Amino acid sequence: MDDRLKELMQELGNAINESLSDSDRIAAAIGEIKRAGYDVFLVLEATIGFNKREEAVEEEEGGEVIELESRPEGGRRSAGKIKLTSQDQKFLRQLKISIDDEGR
């Protein structure tokens, strides 16, 4: 991981901690628990994912255009277009959802 990315991740962590510390709602909830006679230990876990974008071309185009057709009841046909990025396609594969190649 490069140094700039480490700095950005640290800044994000600081921003999250600061927003939690400054929250009146969180402070009030913790205060109520303490008044009820309990000690409070707050541990939060955050999972932050990031991927390096592959190509500037993909970013400009917004991904691959896939045409989908459906046949609603009544025999009518409708066609629609949807833009899928490589991240969308990766997510669908993880869910074991495949895109029909016939529409391409």
Jmol script that loads the backbone (N, CA, C; Angstrom):
load data "model"
ATOM      1  N   MET A   1       0.846  -1.170   0.000  1.00  0.00           N
ATOM      2  CA  MET A   1       0.000   0.000   0.000  1.00  0.00           C
ATOM      3  C   MET A   1       0.895   1.238   0.000  1.00  0.00           C
ATOM      4  N   ASP A   2       0.581   2.195  -0.856  1.00  0.00           N
ATOM      5  CA  ASP A   2       1.453   3.366  -0.918  1.00  0.00           C
ATOM      6  C   ASP A   2       1.163   4.335   0.234  1.00  0.00           C
ATOM      7  N   ASP A   3       2.101   5.237   0.475  1.00  0.00           N
ATOM      8  CA  ASP A   3       2.007   6.144   1.615  1.00  0.00           C
ATOM      9  C   ASP A   3       0.792   7.063   1.529  1.00  0.00           C
ATOM     10  N   ARG A   4       0.453   7.526   0.330  1.00  0.00           N
ATOM     11  CA  ARG A   4      -0.692   8.428   0.168  1.00  0.00           C
ATOM     12  C   ARG A   4      -1.993   7.724   0.571  1.00  0.00           C
ATOM     13  N   LEU A   5      -2.135   6.468   0.163  1.00  0.00           N
ATOM     14  CA  LEU A   5      -3.327   5.717   0.515  1.00  0.00           C
ATOM     15  C   LEU A   5      -3.401   5.510   2.029  1.00  0.00           C
ATOM     16  N   LYS A   6      -2.270   5.236   2.660  1.00  0.00           N
ATOM     17  CA  LYS A   6      -2.243   5.088   4.121  1.00  0.00           C
ATOM     18  C   LYS A   6      -2.696   6.376   4.801  1.00  0.00           C
ATOM     19  N   GLU A   7      -2.229   7.517   4.289  1.00  0.00           N
ATOM     20  CA  GLU A   7      -2.628   8.813   4.846  1.00  0.00           C
ATOM     21  C   GLU A   7      -4.132   9.024   4.704  1.00  0.00           C
ATOM     22  N   LEU A   8      -4.668   8.694   3.532  1.00  0.00           N
ATOM     23  CA  LEU A   8      -6.098   8.871   3.292  1.00  0.00           C
ATOM     24  C   LEU A   8      -6.929   7.963   4.193  1.00  0.00           C
ATOM     25  N   MET A   9      -6.470   6.743   4.394  1.00  0.00           N
ATOM     26  CA  MET A   9      -7.186   5.811   5.268  1.00  0.00           C
ATOM     27  C   MET A   9      -7.141   6.301   6.718  1.00  0.00           C
ATOM     28  N   GLN A  10      -6.004   6.830   7.145  1.00  0.00           N
ATOM     29  CA  GLN A  10      -5.878   7.367   8.495  1.00  0.00           C
ATOM     30  C   GLN A  10      -6.811   8.559   8.677  1.00  0.00           C
ATOM     31  N   GLU A  11      -6.898   9.407   7.667  1.00  0.00           N
ATOM     32  CA  GLU A  11      -7.794  10.565   7.723  1.00  0.00           C
ATOM     33  C   GLU A  11      -9.247  10.125   7.827  1.00  0.00           C
ATOM     34  N   LEU A  12      -9.611   9.085   7.097  1.00  0.00           N
ATOM     35  CA  LEU A  12     -10.966   8.553   7.178  1.00  0.00           C
ATOM     36  C   LEU A  12     -11.247   8.024   8.584  1.00  0.00           C
ATOM     37  N   GLY A  13     -10.314   7.293   9.150  1.00  0.00           N
ATOM     38  CA  GLY A  13     -10.471   6.788  10.514  1.00  0.00           C
ATOM     39  C   GLY A  13     -10.631   7.913  11.514  1.00  0.00           C
ATOM     40  N   ASN A  14      -9.818   8.954  11.371  1.00  0.00           N
ATOM     41  CA  ASN A  14      -9.921  10.112  12.263  1.00  0.00           C
ATOM     42  C   ASN A  14     -11.280  10.796  12.134  1.00  0.00           C
ATOM     43  N   ALA A  15     -11.766  10.917  10.896  1.00  0.00           N
ATOM     44  CA  ALA A  15     -13.060  11.563  10.663  1.00  0.00           C
ATOM     45  C   ALA A  15     -14.193  10.752  11.302  1.00  0.00           C
ATOM     46  N   ILE A  16     -14.124   9.434  11.197  1.00  0.00           N
ATOM     47  CA  ILE A  16     -15.144   8.577  11.804  1.00  0.00           C
ATOM     48  C   ILE A  16     -15.112   8.714  13.320  1.00  0.00           C
ATOM     49  N   ASN A  17     -13.927   8.640  13.908  1.00  0.00           N
ATOM     50  CA  ASN A  17     -13.792   8.778  15.375  1.00  0.00           C
ATOM     51  C   ASN A  17     -14.305  10.126  15.848  1.00  0.00           C
ATOM     52  N   GLU A  18     -13.957  11.164  15.118  1.00  0.00           N
ATOM     53  CA  GLU A  18     -14.365  12.515  15.502  1.00  0.00           C
ATOM     54  C   GLU A  18     -15.882  12.676  15.429  1.00  0.00           C
ATOM     55  N   SER A  19     -16.478  12.126  14.387  1.00  0.00           N
ATOM     56  CA  SER A  19     -17.931  12.259  14.253  1.00  0.00           C
ATOM     57  C   SER A  19     -18.660  11.504  15.360  1.00  0.00           C
ATOM     58  N   LEU A  20     -18.130  10.354  15.775  1.00  0.00           N
ATOM     59  CA  LEU A  20     -18.735   9.601  16.874  1.00  0.00           C
ATOM     60  C   LEU A  20     -18.558  10.339  18.197  1.00  0.00           C
ATOM     61  N   SER A  21     -17.385  10.915  18.397  1.00  0.00           N
ATOM     62  CA  SER A  21     -17.101  11.633  19.642  1.00  0.00           C
ATOM     63  C   SER A  21     -17.965  12.877  19.786  1.00  0.00           C
ATOM     64  N   ASP A  22     -18.277  13.519  18.674  1.00  0.00           N
ATOM     65  CA  ASP A  22     -19.045  14.765  18.700  1.00  0.00           C
ATOM     66  C   ASP A  22     -20.555  14.549  18.658  1.00  0.00           C
ATOM     67  N   SER A  23     -20.991  13.305  18.608  1.00  0.00           N
ATOM     68  CA  SER A  23     -22.416  13.019  18.472  1.00  0.00           C
ATOM     69  C   SER A  23     -23.147  13.185  19.796  1.00  0.00           C
ATOM     70  N   ASP A  24     -24.068  14.133  19.832  1.00  0.00           N
ATOM     71  CA  ASP A  24     -24.879  14.348  21.032  1.00  0.00           C
ATOM     72  C   ASP A  24     -25.786  13.147  21.297  1.00  0.00           C
ATOM     73  N   ARG A  25     -26.258  12.527  20.239  1.00  0.00           N
ATOM     74  CA  ARG A  25     -27.155  11.374  20.379  1.00  0.00           C
ATOM     75  C   ARG A  25     -26.427  10.192  21.025  1.00  0.00           C
ATOM     76  N   ILE A  26     -25.188   9.929  20.587  1.00  0.00           N
ATOM     77  CA  ILE A  26     -24.406   8.844  21.175  1.00  0.00           C
ATOM     78  C   ILE A  26     -24.083   9.163  22.628  1.00  0.00           C
ATOM     79  N   ALA A  27     -23.690  10.412  22.892  1.00  0.00           N
ATOM     80  CA  ALA A  27     -23.375  10.816  24.268  1.00  0.00           C
ATOM     81  C   ALA A  27     -24.591  10.655  25.168  1.00  0.00           C
ATOM     82  N   ALA A  28     -25.770  11.002  24.661  1.00  0.00           N
ATOM     83  CA  ALA A  28     -26.992  10.877  25.466  1.00  0.00           C
ATOM     84  C   ALA A  28     -27.301   9.410  25.760  1.00  0.00           C
ATOM     85  N   ALA A  29     -27.154   8.546  24.764  1.00  0.00           N
ATOM     86  CA  ALA A  29     -27.431   7.120  24.957  1.00  0.00           C
ATOM     87  C   ALA A  29     -26.455   6.507  25.966  1.00  0.00           C
ATOM     88  N   ILE A  30     -25.180   6.874  25.860  1.00  0.00           N
ATOM     89  CA  ILE A  30     -24.180   6.374  26.814  1.00  0.00           C
ATOM     90  C   ILE A  30     -24.481   6.897  28.216  1.00  0.00           C
ATOM     91  N   GLY A  31     -24.897   8.159  28.307  1.00  0.00           N
ATOM     92  CA  GLY A  31     -25.255   8.743  29.601  1.00  0.00           C
ATOM     93  C   GLY A  31     -26.412   8.007  30.261  1.00  0.00           C
ATOM     94  N   GLU A  32     -27.423   7.629  29.474  1.00  0.00           N
ATOM     95  CA  GLU A  32     -28.563   6.883  30.006  1.00  0.00           C
ATOM     96  C   GLU A  32     -28.131   5.519  30.539  1.00  0.00           C
ATOM     97  N   ILE A  33     -27.238   4.867  29.820  1.00  0.00           N
ATOM     98  CA  ILE A  33     -26.743   3.551  30.264  1.00  0.00           C
ATOM     99  C   ILE A  33     -25.967   3.695  31.574  1.00  0.00           C
ATOM    100  N   LYS A  34     -25.143   4.733  31.663  1.00  0.00           N
ATOM    101  CA  LYS A  34     -24.377   4.966  32.894  1.00  0.00           C
ATOM    102  C   LYS A  34     -25.303   5.289  34.063  1.00  0.00           C
ATOM    103  N   ARG A  35     -26.336   6.088  33.809  1.00  0.00           N
ATOM    104  CA  ARG A  35     -27.292   6.419  34.877  1.00  0.00           C
ATOM    105  C   ARG A  35     -28.060   5.184  35.350  1.00  0.00           C
ATOM    106  N   ALA A  36     -28.163   4.196  34.485  1.00  0.00           N
ATOM    107  CA  ALA A  36     -28.841   2.945  34.860  1.00  0.00           C
ATOM    108  C   ALA A  36     -27.913   2.041  35.667  1.00  0.00           C
ATOM    109  N   GLY A  37     -26.654   2.498  35.872  1.00  0.00           N
ATOM    110  CA  GLY A  37     -25.736   1.749  36.730  1.00  0.00           C
ATOM    111  C   GLY A  37     -24.758   0.851  36.009  1.00  0.00           C
ATOM    112  N   TYR A  38     -24.580   1.055  34.729  1.00  0.00           N
ATOM    113  CA  TYR A  38     -23.672   0.215  33.954  1.00  0.00           C
ATOM    114  C   TYR A  38     -22.466   1.009  33.466  1.00  0.00           C
ATOM    115  N   ASP A  39     -21.338   0.297  33.352  1.00  0.00           N
ATOM    116  CA  ASP A  39     -20.181   0.876  32.666  1.00  0.00           C
ATOM    117  C   ASP A  39     -20.348   0.599  31.179  1.00  0.00           C
ATOM    118  N   VAL A  40     -19.860   1.491  30.354  1.00  0.00           N
ATOM    119  CA  VAL A  40     -20.034   1.359  28.906  1.00  0.00           C
ATOM    120  C   VAL A  40     -18.671   1.202  28.235  1.00  0.00           C
ATOM    121  N   PHE A  41     -18.585   0.170  27.424  1.00  0.00           N
ATOM    122  CA  PHE A  41     -17.411  -0.040  26.580  1.00  0.00           C
ATOM    123  C   PHE A  41     -17.914  -0.096  25.151  1.00  0.00           C
ATOM    124  N   LEU A  42     -17.493   0.835  24.350  1.00  0.00           N
ATOM    125  CA  LEU A  42     -17.965   0.913  22.971  1.00  0.00           C
ATOM    126  C   LEU A  42     -16.829   0.537  22.033  1.00  0.00           C
ATOM    127  N   VAL A  43     -17.017  -0.550  21.320  1.00  0.00           N
ATOM    128  CA  VAL A  43     -16.041  -0.994  20.328  1.00  0.00           C
ATOM    129  C   VAL A  43     -16.779  -1.149  19.012  1.00  0.00           C
ATOM    130  N   LEU A  44     -16.369  -0.413  18.028  1.00  0.00           N
ATOM    131  CA  LEU A  44     -16.984  -0.503  16.706  1.00  0.00           C
ATOM    132  C   LEU A  44     -15.969  -1.053  15.719  1.00  0.00           C
ATOM    133  N   GLU A  45     -16.453  -1.846  14.805  1.00  0.00           N
ATOM    134  CA  GLU A  45     -15.588  -2.382  13.762  1.00  0.00           C
ATOM    135  C   GLU A  45     -16.102  -1.871  12.421  1.00  0.00           C
ATOM    136  N   ALA A  46     -15.207  -1.367  11.629  1.00  0.00           N
ATOM    137  CA  ALA A  46     -15.584  -0.889  10.297  1.00  0.00           C
ATOM    138  C   ALA A  46     -14.766  -1.646   9.258  1.00  0.00           C
ATOM    139  N   THR A  47     -15.440  -2.081   8.233  1.00  0.00           N
ATOM    140  CA  THR A  47     -14.756  -2.709   7.113  1.00  0.00           C
ATOM    141  C   THR A  47     -14.830  -1.742   5.950  1.00  0.00           C
ATOM    142  N   ILE A  48     -13.685  -1.327   5.486  1.00  0.00           N
ATOM    143  CA  ILE A  48     -13.620  -0.371   4.387  1.00  0.00           C
ATOM    144  C   ILE A  48     -12.882  -1.038   3.244  1.00  0.00           C
ATOM    145  N   GLY A  49     -13.536  -1.132   2.114  1.00  0.00           N
ATOM    146  CA  GLY A  49     -12.924  -1.755   0.949  1.00  0.00           C
ATOM    147  C   GLY A  49     -12.590  -0.714  -0.101  1.00  0.00           C
ATOM    148  N   PHE A  50     -11.587  -0.995  -0.866  1.00  0.00           N
ATOM    149  CA  PHE A  50     -11.231  -0.112  -1.968  1.00  0.00           C
ATOM    150  C   PHE A  50     -10.549  -0.931  -3.041  1.00  0.00           C
ATOM    151  N   ASN A  51     -10.730  -0.496  -4.264  1.00  0.00           N
ATOM    152  CA  ASN A  51     -10.102  -1.122  -5.420  1.00  0.00           C
ATOM    153  C   ASN A  51      -9.539  -0.030  -6.305  1.00  0.00           C
ATOM    154  N   LYS A  52      -8.405  -0.274  -6.843  1.00  0.00           N
ATOM    155  CA  LYS A  52      -7.812   0.643  -7.803  1.00  0.00           C
ATOM    156  C   LYS A  52      -8.618   0.555  -9.081  1.00  0.00           C
ATOM    157  N   ARG A  53      -9.031   1.701  -9.626  1.00  0.00           N
ATOM    158  CA  ARG A  53      -9.754   1.699 -10.891  1.00  0.00           C
ATOM    159  C   ARG A  53      -8.833   1.221 -11.985  1.00  0.00           C
ATOM    160  N   GLU A  54      -9.405   0.395 -12.894  1.00  0.00           N
ATOM    161  CA  GLU A  54      -8.588  -0.267 -13.896  1.00  0.00           C
ATOM    162  C   GLU A  54      -8.101   0.655 -15.009  1.00  0.00           C
ATOM    163  N   GLU A  55      -9.036   1.326 -15.677  1.00  0.00           N
ATOM    164  CA  GLU A  55      -8.644   2.147 -16.816  1.00  0.00           C
ATOM    165  C   GLU A  55      -9.453   3.426 -16.840  1.00  0.00           C
ATOM    166  N   ALA A  56      -8.852   4.489 -17.357  1.00  0.00           N
ATOM    167  CA  ALA A  56      -9.551   5.758 -17.495  1.00  0.00           C
ATOM    168  C   ALA A  56     -10.690   5.636 -18.492  1.00  0.00           C
ATOM    169  N   VAL A  57     -10.548   4.788 -19.496  1.00  0.00           N
ATOM    170  CA  VAL A  57     -11.586   4.615 -20.508  1.00  0.00           C
ATOM    171  C   VAL A  57     -12.850   4.070 -19.872  1.00  0.00           C
ATOM    172  N   GLU A  58     -12.721   3.061 -19.026  1.00  0.00           N
ATOM    173  CA  GLU A  58     -13.875   2.477 -18.362  1.00  0.00           C
ATOM    174  C   GLU A  58     -14.559   3.519 -17.496  1.00  0.00           C
ATOM    175  N   GLU A  59     -13.783   4.351 -16.833  1.00  0.00           N
ATOM    176  CA  GLU A  59     -14.333   5.369 -15.962  1.00  0.00           C
ATOM    177  C   GLU A  59     -15.150   6.374 -16.769  1.00  0.00           C
ATOM    178  N   GLU A  60     -14.654   6.769 -17.937  1.00  0.00           N
ATOM    179  CA  GLU A  60     -15.353   7.731 -18.771  1.00  0.00           C
ATOM    180  C   GLU A  60     -16.638   7.145 -19.327  1.00  0.00           C
ATOM    181  N   GLU A  61     -16.587   5.899 -19.775  1.00  0.00           N
ATOM    182  CA  GLU A  61     -17.740   5.278 -20.402  1.00  0.00           C
ATOM    183  C   GLU A  61     -18.743   4.781 -19.380  1.00  0.00           C
ATOM    184  N   GLY A  62     -18.319   4.586 -18.139  1.00  0.00           N
ATOM    185  CA  GLY A  62     -19.219   4.102 -17.112  1.00  0.00           C
ATOM    186  C   GLY A  62     -19.442   2.607 -17.167  1.00  0.00           C
ATOM    187  N   GLY A  63     -18.703   1.896 -17.969  1.00  0.00           N
ATOM    188  CA  GLY A  63     -18.819   0.445 -18.016  1.00  0.00           C
ATOM    189  C   GLY A  63     -19.428  -0.039 -19.310  1.00  0.00           C
ATOM    190  N   GLU A  64     -19.620  -1.323 -19.374  1.00  0.00           N
ATOM    191  CA  GLU A  64     -20.141  -1.984 -20.553  1.00  0.00           C
ATOM    192  C   GLU A  64     -21.657  -1.821 -20.594  1.00  0.00           C
ATOM    193  N   VAL A  65     -22.204  -1.577 -21.786  1.00  0.00           N
ATOM    194  CA  VAL A  65     -23.649  -1.461 -21.925  1.00  0.00           C
ATOM    195  C   VAL A  65     -24.202  -2.815 -22.326  1.00  0.00           C
ATOM    196  N   ILE A  66     -25.149  -3.310 -21.549  1.00  0.00           N
ATOM    197  CA  ILE A  66     -25.775  -4.596 -21.817  1.00  0.00           C
ATOM    198  C   ILE A  66     -27.256  -4.350 -22.048  1.00  0.00           C
ATOM    199  N   GLU A  67     -27.790  -4.861 -23.156  1.00  0.00           N
ATOM    200  CA  GLU A  67     -29.204  -4.709 -23.445  1.00  0.00           C
ATOM    201  C   GLU A  67     -29.958  -5.920 -22.917  1.00  0.00           C
ATOM    202  N   LEU A  68     -31.010  -5.652 -22.160  1.00  0.00           N
ATOM    203  CA  LEU A  68     -31.833  -6.717 -21.606  1.00  0.00           C
ATOM    204  C   LEU A  68     -33.235  -6.599 -22.183  1.00  0.00           C
ATOM    205  N   GLU A  69     -33.841  -7.719 -22.501  1.00  0.00           N
ATOM    206  CA  GLU A  69     -35.214  -7.723 -22.993  1.00  0.00           C
ATOM    207  C   GLU A  69     -36.075  -8.544 -22.053  1.00  0.00           C
ATOM    208  N   SER A  70     -37.292  -8.086 -21.845  1.00  0.00           N
ATOM    209  CA  SER A  70     -38.230  -8.845 -21.028  1.00  0.00           C
ATOM    210  C   SER A  70     -39.554  -8.918 -21.764  1.00  0.00           C
ATOM    211  N   ARG A  71     -40.330  -9.939 -21.468  1.00  0.00           N
ATOM    212  CA  ARG A  71     -41.646 -10.113 -22.080  1.00  0.00           C
ATOM    213  C   ARG A  71     -42.691 -10.107 -20.966  1.00  0.00           C
ATOM    214  N   PRO A  72     -43.257  -8.940 -20.700  1.00  0.00           N
ATOM    215  CA  PRO A  72     -44.290  -8.886 -19.670  1.00  0.00           C
ATOM    216  C   PRO A  72     -45.559  -9.603 -20.113  1.00  0.00           C
ATOM    217  N   GLU A  73     -46.444  -9.856 -19.159  1.00  0.00           N
ATOM    218  CA  GLU A  73     -47.713 -10.503 -19.492  1.00  0.00           C
ATOM    219  C   GLU A  73     -48.460  -9.646 -20.499  1.00  0.00           C
ATOM    220  N   GLY A  74     -49.233 -10.284 -21.352  1.00  0.00           N
ATOM    221  CA  GLY A  74     -49.972  -9.562 -22.375  1.00  0.00           C
ATOM    222  C   GLY A  74     -49.262  -9.609 -23.717  1.00  0.00           C
ATOM    223  N   GLY A  75     -48.112 -10.258 -23.790  1.00  0.00           N
ATOM    224  CA  GLY A  75     -47.402 -10.425 -25.049  1.00  0.00           C
ATOM    225  C   GLY A  75     -46.600  -9.222 -25.503  1.00  0.00           C
ATOM    226  N   ARG A  76     -46.613  -8.127 -24.716  1.00  0.00           N
ATOM    227  CA  ARG A  76     -45.829  -6.957 -25.111  1.00  0.00           C
ATOM    228  C   ARG A  76     -44.352  -7.205 -24.854  1.00  0.00           C
ATOM    229  N   ARG A  77     -43.505  -6.573 -25.641  1.00  0.00           N
ATOM    230  CA  ARG A  77     -42.057  -6.675 -25.428  1.00  0.00           C
ATOM    231  C   ARG A  77     -41.533  -5.304 -25.031  1.00  0.00           C
ATOM    232  N   SER A  78     -40.648  -5.308 -24.106  1.00  0.00           N
ATOM    233  CA  SER A  78     -39.984  -4.059 -23.754  1.00  0.00           C
ATOM    234  C   SER A  78     -38.495  -4.332 -23.687  1.00  0.00           C
ATOM    235  N   ALA A  79     -37.727  -3.356 -24.067  1.00  0.00           N
ATOM    236  CA  ALA A  79     -36.278  -3.491 -24.027  1.00  0.00           C
ATOM    237  C   ALA A  79     -35.720  -2.378 -23.155  1.00  0.00           C
ATOM    238  N   GLY A  80     -34.668  -2.684 -22.447  1.00  0.00           N
ATOM    239  CA  GLY A  80     -34.031  -1.690 -21.608  1.00  0.00           C
ATOM    240  C   GLY A  80     -32.532  -1.821 -21.699  1.00  0.00           C
ATOM    241  N   LYS A  81     -31.851  -0.792 -21.305  1.00  0.00           N
ATOM    242  CA  LYS A  81     -30.392  -0.823 -21.297  1.00  0.00           C
ATOM    243  C   LYS A  81     -29.921  -0.531 -19.884  1.00  0.00           C
ATOM    244  N   ILE A  82     -28.874  -1.206 -19.530  1.00  0.00           N
ATOM    245  CA  ILE A  82     -28.287  -1.005 -18.218  1.00  0.00           C
ATOM    246  C   ILE A  82     -26.778  -0.961 -18.377  1.00  0.00           C
ATOM    247  N   LYS A  83     -26.127  -0.070 -17.640  1.00  0.00           N
ATOM    248  CA  LYS A  83     -24.671   0.019 -17.675  1.00  0.00           C
ATOM    249  C   LYS A  83     -24.108  -0.716 -16.473  1.00  0.00           C
ATOM    250  N   LEU A  84     -23.233  -1.647 -16.735  1.00  0.00           N
ATOM    251  CA  LEU A  84     -22.583  -2.394 -15.666  1.00  0.00           C
ATOM    252  C   LEU A  84     -21.083  -2.130 -15.701  1.00  0.00           C
ATOM    253  N   THR A  85     -20.531  -1.755 -14.578  1.00  0.00           N
ATOM    254  CA  THR A  85     -19.082  -1.596 -14.479  1.00  0.00           C
ATOM    255  C   THR A  85     -18.467  -2.953 -14.179  1.00  0.00           C
ATOM    256  N   SER A  86     -17.159  -3.008 -14.223  1.00  0.00           N
ATOM    257  CA  SER A  86     -16.487  -4.260 -13.880  1.00  0.00           C
ATOM    258  C   SER A  86     -16.780  -4.638 -12.432  1.00  0.00           C
ATOM    259  N   GLN A  87     -16.954  -3.634 -11.559  1.00  0.00           N
ATOM    260  CA  GLN A  87     -17.300  -3.903 -10.158  1.00  0.00           C
ATOM    261  C   GLN A  87     -18.695  -4.511 -10.058  1.00  0.00           C
ATOM    262  N   ASP A  88     -19.642  -4.003 -10.872  1.00  0.00           N
ATOM    263  CA  ASP A  88     -20.991  -4.582 -10.887  1.00  0.00           C
ATOM    264  C   ASP A  88     -20.942  -6.041 -11.303  1.00  0.00           C
ATOM    265  N   GLN A  89     -20.190  -6.318 -12.358  1.00  0.00           N
ATOM    266  CA  GLN A  89     -20.102  -7.683 -12.861  1.00  0.00           C
ATOM    267  C   GLN A  89     -19.447  -8.600 -11.833  1.00  0.00           C
ATOM    268  N   LYS A  90     -18.414  -8.111 -11.157  1.00  0.00           N
ATOM    269  CA  LYS A  90     -17.737  -8.904 -10.129  1.00  0.00           C
ATOM    270  C   LYS A  90     -18.699  -9.220  -8.983  1.00  0.00           C
ATOM    271  N   PHE A  91     -19.486  -8.224  -8.579  1.00  0.00           N
ATOM    272  CA  PHE A  91     -20.457  -8.417  -7.508  1.00  0.00           C
ATOM    273  C   PHE A  91     -21.497  -9.458  -7.900  1.00  0.00           C
ATOM    274  N   LEU A  92     -22.022  -9.369  -9.112  1.00  0.00           N
ATOM    275  CA  LEU A  92     -23.013 -10.335  -9.573  1.00  0.00           C
ATOM    276  C   LEU A  92     -22.435 -11.747  -9.617  1.00  0.00           C
ATOM    277  N   ARG A  93     -21.180 -11.881 -10.072  1.00  0.00           N
ATOM    278  CA  ARG A  93     -20.532 -13.199 -10.089  1.00  0.00           C
ATOM    279  C   ARG A  93     -20.412 -13.760  -8.680  1.00  0.00           C
ATOM    280  N   GLN A  94     -20.094 -12.908  -7.697  1.00  0.00           N
ATOM    281  CA  GLN A  94     -19.982 -13.366  -6.311  1.00  0.00           C
ATOM    282  C   GLN A  94     -21.321 -13.881  -5.790  1.00  0.00           C
ATOM    283  N   LEU A  95     -22.409 -13.312  -6.304  1.00  0.00           N
ATOM    284  CA  LEU A  95     -23.747 -13.763  -5.918  1.00  0.00           C
ATOM    285  C   LEU A  95     -24.219 -14.921  -6.791  1.00  0.00           C
ATOM    286  N   LYS A  96     -23.336 -15.391  -7.661  1.00  0.00           N
ATOM    287  CA  LYS A  96     -23.644 -16.490  -8.589  1.00  0.00           C
ATOM    288  C   LYS A  96     -24.783 -16.115  -9.538  1.00  0.00           C
ATOM    289  N   ILE A  97     -24.777 -14.839  -9.973  1.00  0.00           N
ATOM    290  CA  ILE A  97     -25.757 -14.360 -10.949  1.00  0.00           C
ATOM    291  C   ILE A  97     -25.022 -14.127 -12.252  1.00  0.00           C
ATOM    292  N   SER A  98     -25.516 -14.754 -13.315  1.00  0.00           N
ATOM    293  CA  SER A  98     -24.859 -14.584 -14.607  1.00  0.00           C
ATOM    294  C   SER A  98     -25.712 -13.704 -15.501  1.00  0.00           C
ATOM    295  N   ILE A  99     -25.058 -13.017 -16.401  1.00  0.00           N
ATOM    296  CA  ILE A  99     -25.723 -12.171 -17.383  1.00  0.00           C
ATOM    297  C   ILE A  99     -25.836 -12.979 -18.668  1.00  0.00           C
ATOM    298  N   ASP A 100     -27.031 -13.016 -19.244  1.00  0.00           N
ATOM    299  CA  ASP A 100     -27.264 -13.762 -20.483  1.00  0.00           C
ATOM    300  C   ASP A 100     -26.511 -13.096 -21.623  1.00  0.00           C
ATOM    301  N   ASP A 101     -25.664 -13.847 -22.317  1.00  0.00           N
ATOM    302  CA  ASP A 101     -24.863 -13.316 -23.417  1.00  0.00           C
ATOM    303  C   ASP A 101     -25.676 -13.136 -24.706  1.00  0.00           C
ATOM    304  N   GLU A 102     -26.884 -13.679 -24.777  1.00  0.00           N
ATOM    305  CA  GLU A 102     -27.669 -13.572 -26.002  1.00  0.00           C
ATOM    306  C   GLU A 102     -28.048 -12.143 -26.323  1.00  0.00           C
ATOM    307  N   GLY A 103     -28.243 -11.303 -25.310  1.00  0.00           N
ATOM    308  CA  GLY A 103     -28.654  -9.929 -25.532  1.00  0.00           C
ATOM    309  C   GLY A 103     -27.571  -9.019 -26.042  1.00  0.00           C
ATOM    310  N   ARG A 104     -26.351  -9.509 -26.087  1.00  0.00           N
ATOM    311  CA  ARG A 104     -25.218  -8.666 -26.496  1.00  0.00           C
ATOM    312  C   ARG A 104     -25.052  -8.639 -27.981  1.00  0.00           C
TER     313      ARG A 104
END
end "model"
wireframe off; spacefill off
backbone 0.3
color backbone group
